[in-house]
Amino acid sequence: MYAWNHDRRFNAYSNYFKHRFGRRIQKLTIDAGFTCPNRDGSIATGGCSYCDNNAFSPSYCNSRKSITQQIEEGIEFHQKRYRKAENYLAYFQSYTNTYAPLDVLKQKFSEALANEKIIGIIVGTRPDCIDEEKLDYLAEIAQKKYVVIEYGVETCNNHTLKLINRGHDFETSVRALELTKKMGLKAGIHLIFGLPNENKEEWMQWTECLSDLPIHSIKFHQLQIIKNTPMVAYYTQHPENFYQFSFDDYVDFIIDFLERLNPQFLIERLTGEVPPAYLFTKPWNLLRNDQMLQLIENKMEERNTWQGRLYKR
């Protein structure tokens, strides 16, 4: 039986950081000016149908500023908010942060790592925009710094990936994760619950295939319909194709999912949060992530359950 991590009933990323570094580590989000192959016409245009990067980028994060300036302003911002943070991870989040020639990646990542308070990088990217050459370079960095590659997997269903204009299939995600492990690097993934034409029974089946993959960490998001994205039109025309989570429904679902998931996976996020001004629909009375997290953990205590309780090796 898996014993949950200290005082938490799931394998919390924050606990991992405290154990590994012995102190609080804060992420600094960076917009390094990349785009995506499903935006520039390489494989598609318009980008992912649910995506508006402005909805999750902090005020200091702007591609018109240099990476150095974004880091300096980000440190100032977080020192006011989280005074205990002494070191930071440069989080290349916006768009596809390996979608450029290697020499461009080297220039951008090196600029971030030049700041002495930056102890590592997290690189958000697509599974079809990685290769051995780029991973080999990132593996060199990982010999001295903390490095995680975050892949937007989003769903395990190919029909959904096509519908939301991702431009790759789930098998591409599997290959990217396996290659990342082969190169000795940590891989995180994003998953979205609530994409059109999917349901809870289907999502619960994902626990089996995901648990066998070389995943270091996971971020879970409930689908949020963002204004001025193509998803709004599809939702307006076909609301019956969307599973509508109630608050209580989502809490129970995510706990059921965690029970069946590999207990070694680090859980970085259980819900997503978008500023209300960006939301086309506003469910759950706009509860904040920290409020949702507390309610989920309270319910896990009440159910006396934990991540991996029903995991079958």
ABEGO torsion letter per residue (X at the ends): XBBBBEABABBBAAAAAAAAAGBBBBBBBBBAGBBBAAAAGAABBGEBAABBAAAABBAABBAABBAAAAAAAAAAAAAAABAABABBBBBBABEBAABBBAAAAAAAAAAAAABAABAEBBBBBBAAABBAAAAAAAAAAAAABBBBBBBBAGBABAAAAAAAGAGBBAAAAAAAAAAAAAAGBBBBBBBBBGBBGBBAAAAAAAAAAAAABBBABBBBBBBBBBBGBAAAAAAAABAAABBBBBAAAAAAAAAAAAAABBAABBBABABBBBBAAABABBBGGGBBAAAAAAAAAAAAAAAGBBBGAABBX
